[in-house]
Amino acid sequence: MASAVVDTSRRVGWWLLLPALLIAVTPAIVHAARDATADPPTSLAAATLTGKRTVSGPVCIDQAQDVSGSMKRYAAQRDEAVAQLLSFATRELRGDDLLAEAVFAGTSEVTLPPTSLHTVGAARRPAAAIEDGSLLSPAVDALSATPHGSCAAKALVAVTDGQIFDDPAELGAKLKGARYSRVYLMIPGVHWTQSGDAISELPPNVTVRYFRGPDELGVAFGEVAAALTGERLSTRKKGAP
Protein backbone atom coordinates (compact mmCIF):
# COMPACT_ATOMS: atom_id res chain seq x y z
CA MET A 1 0.00 0.00 0.00
CA ALA A 2 1.47 3.27 -1.04
CA SER A 3 2.26 5.57 1.83
CA ALA A 4 0.51 8.90 1.94
CA VAL A 5 2.66 11.88 1.00
CA VAL A 6 1.86 15.15 2.75
CA ASP A 7 2.83 18.30 0.86
CA THR A 8 4.15 20.76 3.47
CA SER A 9 5.77 23.17 1.03
CA ARG A 10 3.07 25.80 1.37
CA ARG A 11 3.09 25.78 5.18
CA VAL A 12 6.88 25.84 5.36
CA GLY A 13 7.04 28.66 2.80
CA TRP A 14 4.48 30.74 4.72
CA TRP A 15 6.39 30.51 8.01
CA LEU A 16 9.65 31.34 6.27
CA LEU A 17 8.05 34.47 4.87
CA LEU A 18 6.66 35.62 8.23
CA PRO A 19 9.79 37.46 9.43
CA ALA A 20 10.00 39.32 6.14
CA LEU A 21 6.32 40.22 6.36
CA LEU A 22 6.77 41.54 9.89
CA ILE A 23 9.76 43.62 8.85
CA ALA A 24 7.79 45.09 5.97
CA VAL A 25 4.60 45.75 7.94
CA THR A 26 6.05 47.04 11.25
CA PRO A 27 7.21 50.46 9.92
CA ALA A 28 3.76 51.03 8.47
CA ILE A 29 2.14 50.17 11.80
CA VAL A 30 4.49 52.47 13.69
CA HIS A 31 3.94 55.27 11.17
CA ALA A 32 0.17 54.85 11.42
CA ALA A 33 0.32 54.90 15.21
CA ARG A 34 2.44 58.04 15.14
CA ASP A 35 0.02 59.74 12.75
CA ALA A 36 -2.91 58.70 14.93
CA THR A 37 -1.38 60.33 18.00
CA ALA A 38 -0.06 63.39 16.16
CA ASP A 39 -2.26 66.17 17.48
CA PRO A 40 -0.64 69.59 17.17
CA PRO A 41 -1.78 72.01 19.88
CA THR A 42 -3.96 74.97 19.00
CA SER A 43 -2.52 77.10 21.80
CA LEU A 44 0.32 76.95 24.30
CA ALA A 45 -2.22 76.52 27.08
CA ALA A 46 -3.02 73.15 25.49
CA ALA A 47 0.62 72.24 24.76
CA THR A 48 3.28 70.13 26.40
CA LEU A 49 6.81 69.03 25.54
CA THR A 50 7.15 65.29 24.94
CA GLY A 51 10.13 63.06 24.34
CA LYS A 52 13.58 63.23 25.87
CA ARG A 53 15.36 66.53 26.25
CA THR A 54 18.58 66.12 24.28
CA VAL A 55 20.53 69.16 25.50
CA SER A 56 22.27 68.97 28.86
CA GLY A 57 22.58 72.69 29.52
CA PRO A 58 20.19 75.66 29.41
CA VAL A 59 18.55 76.85 26.22
CA CYS A 60 18.47 80.57 25.47
CA ILE A 61 15.79 82.39 23.48
CA ASP A 62 16.49 85.95 22.37
CA GLN A 63 13.43 87.87 21.23
CA ALA A 64 13.65 90.94 19.01
CA GLN A 65 10.34 92.81 19.01
CA ASP A 66 9.65 95.15 16.10
CA VAL A 67 8.04 98.31 17.56
CA SER A 68 8.03 100.36 14.35
CA GLY A 69 4.84 102.11 13.34
CA SER A 70 3.76 99.36 10.95
CA MET A 71 3.76 96.82 13.82
CA LYS A 72 1.56 98.78 16.24
CA ARG A 73 -1.62 96.98 15.22
CA TYR A 74 -0.01 93.63 16.09
CA ALA A 75 1.39 94.68 19.48
CA ALA A 76 -1.50 93.22 21.50
CA GLN A 77 -1.22 89.86 19.70
CA ARG A 78 2.52 89.78 20.33
CA ASP A 79 2.18 90.64 24.01
CA GLU A 80 -0.51 87.99 24.55
CA ALA A 81 1.66 85.37 22.82
CA VAL A 82 4.64 86.27 25.01
CA ALA A 83 2.44 85.89 28.10
CA GLN A 84 1.44 82.43 26.84
CA LEU A 85 5.12 81.55 26.37
CA LEU A 86 5.98 82.55 29.94
CA SER A 87 3.15 80.46 31.39
CA PHE A 88 4.16 77.52 29.20
CA ALA A 89 7.83 77.90 30.16
CA THR A 90 7.06 77.79 33.88
CA ARG A 91 5.29 74.48 33.31
CA GLU A 92 7.48 72.86 30.66
CA LEU A 93 10.99 74.36 30.69
CA ARG A 94 13.77 74.40 33.26
CA GLY A 95 14.50 77.24 35.63
CA ASP A 96 17.90 77.84 34.04
CA ASP A 97 16.46 78.23 30.53
CA LEU A 98 16.78 81.91 29.63
CA LEU A 99 14.82 84.57 27.76
CA ALA A 100 16.25 87.91 26.63
CA GLU A 101 14.39 90.65 24.80
CA ALA A 102 15.20 93.73 22.76
CA VAL A 103 12.86 96.11 20.96
CA PHE A 104 13.85 97.67 17.67
CA ALA A 105 12.80 100.13 15.01
CA GLY A 106 15.51 102.47 13.71
CA THR A 107 17.55 101.80 16.86
CA SER A 108 17.29 99.14 19.53
CA GLU A 109 17.24 98.72 23.30
CA VAL A 110 17.43 95.65 25.54
CA THR A 111 14.30 95.51 27.68
CA LEU A 112 15.12 92.17 29.31
CA PRO A 113 18.63 90.84 29.95
CA PRO A 114 18.96 87.03 29.88
CA THR A 115 16.61 85.93 32.66
CA SER A 116 15.15 82.64 33.86
CA LEU A 117 11.97 81.91 31.93
CA HIS A 118 10.36 81.18 35.32
CA THR A 119 10.93 84.71 36.63
CA VAL A 120 10.67 86.97 33.57
CA GLY A 121 7.57 88.94 34.57
CA ALA A 122 9.17 91.26 37.12
CA ALA A 123 12.37 91.74 35.12
CA ARG A 124 10.94 93.22 31.92
CA ARG A 125 11.19 96.99 31.65
CA PRO A 126 9.65 99.47 29.23
CA ALA A 127 11.84 100.83 26.47
CA ALA A 128 12.88 104.43 26.12
CA ALA A 129 12.15 106.33 22.93
CA ILE A 130 13.27 104.33 19.89
CA GLU A 131 14.18 106.13 16.67
CA ASP A 132 11.94 105.56 13.67
CA GLY A 133 12.92 102.98 11.08
CA SER A 134 13.04 99.19 10.76
CA LEU A 135 16.49 97.71 11.34
CA LEU A 136 17.05 94.31 12.92
CA SER A 137 20.85 94.55 13.10
CA PRO A 138 20.91 96.90 16.13
CA ALA A 139 18.78 94.40 18.07
CA VAL A 140 21.19 91.58 17.19
CA ASP A 141 24.08 93.76 18.39
CA ALA A 142 22.32 94.71 21.62
CA LEU A 143 21.33 91.15 22.48
CA SER A 144 24.76 89.80 21.61
CA ALA A 145 26.33 92.28 24.03
CA THR A 146 24.36 90.91 27.01
CA PRO A 147 26.02 88.08 28.96
CA HIS A 148 24.14 84.82 28.46
CA GLY A 149 26.38 82.44 30.34
CA SER A 150 26.70 78.97 28.86
CA CYS A 151 23.84 78.25 26.43
CA ALA A 152 23.58 74.70 25.15
CA ALA A 153 21.47 76.05 22.28
CA LYS A 154 20.45 79.60 21.39
CA ALA A 155 17.81 81.01 19.05
CA LEU A 156 16.79 84.45 17.89
CA VAL A 157 13.07 85.04 17.40
CA ALA A 158 12.18 88.32 15.69
CA VAL A 159 8.51 89.31 15.65
CA THR A 160 8.19 91.68 12.72
CA ASP A 161 5.99 92.42 9.75
CA GLY A 162 9.00 91.78 7.53
CA GLN A 163 9.52 95.40 6.55
CA ILE A 164 13.13 95.55 7.71
CA PHE A 165 15.71 97.42 5.70
CA ASP A 166 19.09 96.11 6.85
CA ASP A 167 21.77 95.38 4.30
CA PRO A 168 21.26 91.62 3.77
CA ALA A 169 24.97 90.78 3.80
CA GLU A 170 25.58 92.82 6.96
CA LEU A 171 22.58 91.29 8.72
CA GLY A 172 23.71 87.79 7.74
CA ALA A 173 27.18 88.46 9.11
CA LYS A 174 25.80 89.75 12.42
CA LEU A 175 23.52 86.74 12.83
CA LYS A 176 26.44 84.43 12.14
CA GLY A 177 28.65 86.30 14.59
CA ALA A 178 25.99 86.03 17.30
CA ARG A 179 26.24 82.22 17.01
CA TYR A 180 22.52 81.56 16.92
CA SER A 181 21.84 77.93 16.14
CA ARG A 182 18.39 78.93 14.88
CA VAL A 183 16.86 82.21 13.70
CA TYR A 184 13.14 82.75 13.20
CA LEU A 185 11.12 85.61 11.75
CA MET A 186 7.53 85.55 13.01
CA ILE A 187 5.39 87.52 10.57
CA PRO A 188 1.66 88.32 10.79
CA GLY A 189 -0.35 87.07 7.82
CA VAL A 190 -0.18 83.98 5.66
CA HIS A 191 2.60 84.74 3.14
CA TRP A 192 5.19 87.30 2.15
CA THR A 193 4.70 89.26 -1.05
CA GLN A 194 6.91 92.33 -0.67
CA SER A 195 10.36 92.34 -2.28
CA GLY A 196 13.43 94.47 -1.80
CA ASP A 197 13.76 94.18 1.98
CA ALA A 198 16.39 92.20 3.85
CA ILE A 199 13.86 89.41 4.30
CA SER A 200 14.05 88.82 0.55
CA GLU A 201 17.68 87.68 0.89
CA LEU A 202 17.74 85.76 4.14
CA PRO A 203 20.71 83.73 5.35
CA PRO A 204 20.17 79.96 5.04
CA ASN A 205 19.59 79.32 8.75
CA VAL A 206 16.63 81.71 8.98
CA THR A 207 13.11 80.26 9.17
CA VAL A 208 10.07 82.38 8.35
CA ARG A 209 6.86 81.57 10.21
CA TYR A 210 3.49 83.23 9.71
CA PHE A 211 0.81 83.70 12.35
CA ARG A 212 -2.81 84.75 12.48
CA GLY A 213 -3.50 85.79 16.04
CA PRO A 214 -1.81 85.27 19.41
CA ASP A 215 -2.50 81.55 19.70
CA GLU A 216 -0.68 80.73 16.46
CA LEU A 217 2.22 82.96 17.49
CA GLY A 218 2.30 81.33 20.93
CA VAL A 219 2.44 77.86 19.38
CA ALA A 220 5.28 79.05 17.14
CA PHE A 221 7.16 80.17 20.27
CA GLY A 222 6.57 76.72 21.77
CA GLU A 223 7.93 75.05 18.65
CA VAL A 224 11.10 77.13 18.95
CA ALA A 225 11.55 75.90 22.53
CA ALA A 226 10.99 72.30 21.40
CA ALA A 227 13.52 72.66 18.59
CA LEU A 228 16.14 73.88 21.06
CA THR A 229 15.55 71.18 23.67
CA GLY A 230 15.17 68.37 21.13
CA GLU A 231 11.65 67.57 22.32
CA ARG A 232 8.31 67.67 20.50
CA LEU A 233 5.42 70.06 21.04
CA SER A 234 2.24 68.03 21.57
CA THR A 235 -1.27 68.52 22.85
CA ARG A 236 -1.64 67.97 26.60
CA LYS A 237 -3.93 65.24 27.82
CA LYS A 238 -7.19 66.46 29.27
CA GLY A 239 -6.95 66.91 33.01
CA ALA A 240 -3.15 67.14 33.02
CA PRO A 241 -1.81 69.64 35.58
C-alpha positions as CSV (number, residue, x, y, z in Angstrom):
1,M,0.0,0.0,0.0
2,A,1.5,3.3,-1.0
3,S,2.3,5.6,1.8
4,A,0.5,8.9,1.9
5,V,2.7,11.9,1.0
6,V,1.9,15.2,2.7
7,D,2.8,18.3,0.9
8,T,4.2,20.8,3.5
9,S,5.8,23.2,1.0
10,R,3.1,25.8,1.4
11,R,3.1,25.8,5.2
12,V,6.9,25.8,5.4
13,G,7.0,28.7,2.8
14,W,4.5,30.7,4.7
15,W,6.4,30.5,8.0
16,L,9.6,31.3,6.3
17,L,8.0,34.5,4.9
18,L,6.7,35.6,8.2
19,P,9.8,37.5,9.4
20,A,10.0,39.3,6.1
21,L,6.3,40.2,6.4
22,L,6.8,41.5,9.9
23,I,9.8,43.6,8.8
24,A,7.8,45.1,6.0
25,V,4.6,45.8,7.9
26,T,6.1,47.0,11.2
27,P,7.2,50.5,9.9
28,A,3.8,51.0,8.5
29,I,2.1,50.2,11.8
30,V,4.5,52.5,13.7
31,H,3.9,55.3,11.2
32,A,0.2,54.8,11.4
33,A,0.3,54.9,15.2
34,R,2.4,58.0,15.1
35,D,0.0,59.7,12.8
36,A,-2.9,58.7,14.9
37,T,-1.4,60.3,18.0
38,A,-0.1,63.4,16.2
39,D,-2.3,66.2,17.5
40,P,-0.6,69.6,17.2
41,P,-1.8,72.0,19.9
42,T,-4.0,75.0,19.0
43,S,-2.5,77.1,21.8
44,L,0.3,76.9,24.3
45,A,-2.2,76.5,27.1
46,A,-3.0,73.1,25.5
47,A,0.6,72.2,24.8
48,T,3.3,70.1,26.4
49,L,6.8,69.0,25.5
50,T,7.2,65.3,24.9
51,G,10.1,63.1,24.3
52,K,13.6,63.2,25.9
53,R,15.4,66.5,26.3
54,T,18.6,66.1,24.3
55,V,20.5,69.2,25.5
56,S,22.3,69.0,28.9
57,G,22.6,72.7,29.5
58,P,20.2,75.7,29.4
59,V,18.5,76.9,26.2
60,C,18.5,80.6,25.5
61,I,15.8,82.4,23.5
62,D,16.5,86.0,22.4
63,Q,13.4,87.9,21.2
64,A,13.6,90.9,19.0
65,Q,10.3,92.8,19.0
66,D,9.6,95.1,16.1
67,V,8.0,98.3,17.6
68,S,8.0,100.4,14.3
69,G,4.8,102.1,13.3
70,S,3.8,99.4,10.9
71,M,3.8,96.8,13.8
72,K,1.6,98.8,16.2
73,R,-1.6,97.0,15.2
74,Y,0.0,93.6,16.1
75,A,1.4,94.7,19.5
76,A,-1.5,93.2,21.5
77,Q,-1.2,89.9,19.7
78,R,2.5,89.8,20.3
79,D,2.2,90.6,24.0
80,E,-0.5,88.0,24.5
81,A,1.7,85.4,22.8
82,V,4.6,86.3,25.0
83,A,2.4,85.9,28.1
84,Q,1.4,82.4,26.8
85,L,5.1,81.6,26.4
86,L,6.0,82.5,29.9
87,S,3.1,80.5,31.4
88,F,4.2,77.5,29.2
89,A,7.8,77.9,30.2
90,T,7.1,77.8,33.9
91,R,5.3,74.5,33.3
92,E,7.5,72.9,30.7
93,L,11.0,74.4,30.7
94,R,13.8,74.4,33.3
95,G,14.5,77.2,35.6
96,D,17.9,77.8,34.0
97,D,16.5,78.2,30.5
98,L,16.8,81.9,29.6
99,L,14.8,84.6,27.8
100,A,16.3,87.9,26.6
101,E,14.4,90.7,24.8
102,A,15.2,93.7,22.8
103,V,12.9,96.1,21.0
104,F,13.8,97.7,17.7
105,A,12.8,100.1,15.0
106,G,15.5,102.5,13.7
107,T,17.5,101.8,16.9
108,S,17.3,99.1,19.5
109,E,17.2,98.7,23.3
110,V,17.4,95.7,25.5
111,T,14.3,95.5,27.7
112,L,15.1,92.2,29.3
113,P,18.6,90.8,29.9
114,P,19.0,87.0,29.9
115,T,16.6,85.9,32.7
116,S,15.2,82.6,33.9
117,L,12.0,81.9,31.9
118,H,10.4,81.2,35.3
119,T,10.9,84.7,36.6
120,V,10.7,87.0,33.6
121,G,7.6,88.9,34.6
122,A,9.2,91.3,37.1
123,A,12.4,91.7,35.1
124,R,10.9,93.2,31.9
125,R,11.2,97.0,31.7
126,P,9.6,99.5,29.2
127,A,11.8,100.8,26.5
128,A,12.9,104.4,26.1
129,A,12.2,106.3,22.9
130,I,13.3,104.3,19.9
131,E,14.2,106.1,16.7
132,D,11.9,105.6,13.7
133,G,12.9,103.0,11.1
134,S,13.0,99.2,10.8
135,L,16.5,97.7,11.3
136,L,17.0,94.3,12.9
137,S,20.9,94.5,13.1
138,P,20.9,96.9,16.1
139,A,18.8,94.4,18.1
140,V,21.2,91.6,17.2
141,D,24.1,93.8,18.4
142,A,22.3,94.7,21.6
143,L,21.3,91.2,22.5
144,S,24.8,89.8,21.6
145,A,26.3,92.3,24.0
146,T,24.4,90.9,27.0
147,P,26.0,88.1,29.0
148,H,24.1,84.8,28.5
149,G,26.4,82.4,30.3
150,S,26.7,79.0,28.9
151,C,23.8,78.2,26.4
152,A,23.6,74.7,25.1
153,A,21.5,76.0,22.3
154,K,20.4,79.6,21.4
155,A,17.8,81.0,19.1
156,L,16.8,84.5,17.9
157,V,13.1,85.0,17.4
158,A,12.2,88.3,15.7
159,V,8.5,89.3,15.7
160,T,8.2,91.7,12.7
161,D,6.0,92.4,9.8
162,G,9.0,91.8,7.5
163,Q,9.5,95.4,6.5
164,I,13.1,95.6,7.7
165,F,15.7,97.4,5.7
166,D,19.1,96.1,6.8
167,D,21.8,95.4,4.3
168,P,21.3,91.6,3.8
169,A,25.0,90.8,3.8
170,E,25.6,92.8,7.0
171,L,22.6,91.3,8.7
172,G,23.7,87.8,7.7
173,A,27.2,88.5,9.1
174,K,25.8,89.7,12.4
175,L,23.5,86.7,12.8
176,K,26.4,84.4,12.1
177,G,28.6,86.3,14.6
178,A,26.0,86.0,17.3
179,R,26.2,82.2,17.0
180,Y,22.5,81.6,16.9
181,S,21.8,77.9,16.1
182,R,18.4,78.9,14.9
183,V,16.9,82.2,13.7
184,Y,13.1,82.8,13.2
185,L,11.1,85.6,11.7
186,M,7.5,85.6,13.0
187,I,5.4,87.5,10.6
188,P,1.7,88.3,10.8
189,G,-0.4,87.1,7.8
190,V,-0.2,84.0,5.7
191,H,2.6,84.7,3.1
192,W,5.2,87.3,2.1
193,T,4.7,89.3,-1.1
194,Q,6.9,92.3,-0.7
195,S,10.4,92.3,-2.3
196,G,13.4,94.5,-1.8
197,D,13.8,94.2,2.0
198,A,16.4,92.2,3.9
199,I,13.9,89.4,4.3
200,S,14.0,88.8,0.5
201,E,17.7,87.7,0.9
202,L,17.7,85.8,4.1
203,P,20.7,83.7,5.4
204,P,20.2,80.0,5.0
205,N,19.6,79.3,8.8
206,V,16.6,81.7,9.0
207,T,13.1,80.3,9.2
208,V,10.1,82.4,8.4
209,R,6.9,81.6,10.2
210,Y,3.5,83.2,9.7
211,F,0.8,83.7,12.3
212,R,-2.8,84.8,12.5
213,G,-3.5,85.8,16.0
214,P,-1.8,85.3,19.4
215,D,-2.5,81.5,19.7
216,E,-0.7,80.7,16.5
217,L,2.2,83.0,17.5
218,G,2.3,81.3,20.9
219,V,2.4,77.9,19.4
220,A,5.3,79.0,17.1
221,F,7.2,80.2,20.3
222,G,6.6,76.7,21.8
223,E,7.9,75.0,18.6
224,V,11.1,77.1,19.0
225,A,11.6,75.9,22.5
226,A,11.0,72.3,21.4
227,A,13.5,72.7,18.6
228,L,16.1,73.9,21.1
229,T,15.6,71.2,23.7
230,G,15.2,68.4,21.1
231,E,11.6,67.6,22.3
232,R,8.3,67.7,20.5
233,L,5.4,70.1,21.0
234,S,2.2,68.0,21.6
235,T,-1.3,68.5,22.9
236,R,-1.6,68.0,26.6
237,K,-3.9,65.2,27.8
238,K,-7.2,66.5,29.3
239,G,-6.9,66.9,33.0
240,A,-3.2,67.1,33.0
241,P,-1.8,69.6,35.6
